[in-house]
């Protein structure tokens, strides 16, 4: 399947809202936001979020938005070297096509200009996503127990990081 990766803009807000709502509805255990809460957000608020963060999308030959990832940089005085990948989702029919890796790499390439490490969190139960992130160079550095409470059960989340530089003293 042919696809392209591009940064989404304000005009993509309707397609972004639809795919984000799909992700939250179909995989509620994978996200900290409920579909009900997300559905009530005004379009203007979503556009503001899209302006503030870098949101990338997988776009199919037919122009359908088939995947998303958002990148945000920490803004704390002593944390600006860190960024986060959030909202990762690829439609089921695009999984296994290389689209997810390409999507992650687009966000990583963008982040390189701003940060030296990227973080993400993933449900400890989500083996396919963990394999994807490991393939993209992320490593688990801890687990946040009972991070989410969804539909009557607790979800542990693995914390993962990818370093975009070499640490001091590690210049081999």
Steps between C-alpha positions, in 0.01 A plus 500: 500500500634841403502777758674824586583669828439869556454750779136579559375857497193677640300417187544128581308535826193302386707204379714521815193502724353196320813283525572605859143412599539163324818428698341597831185299430665184364791495748385673821765321707777665298425864570452728797206682337153350465316522167213679677731770636681544169173524302397808698814699416430792267669499159677825589661331801620213280642747249684681779644166616606421141676838482679447833608142435634343182244247380598269216272279295508198273309592184388229257495529120131589522574785744367325811671572830601152620731571794617773736772585749541821698829642621530740792806650664530532876502865596624485859809707563718189539311267269519665158739228379212248515209440267202265497326293236128486569176380343667234284243315290497325162185352350495118499519468120823706497676295767788293369551728198785705645269797552535496879880501489498777236259701714721467808812590303335817367433610857852401607654698211297804601596461867873481424507875442363565850584221744760232573262234628146386432269329746174311465276280708337178386270251667698209643239268342555640147770269363461609133549867590796419724663308212436797268662744741797271557542469122502882489783511755310557825600319819292435811637671811219437744138416560234726647271258688125569484566799277150494351164377628282399204173309501550363850862392468840649560749532214876498562698713256859449392706816472729497198775732376703548185817705526567716195858578598783327678534560871820673623775242529318268257662623179602157361 
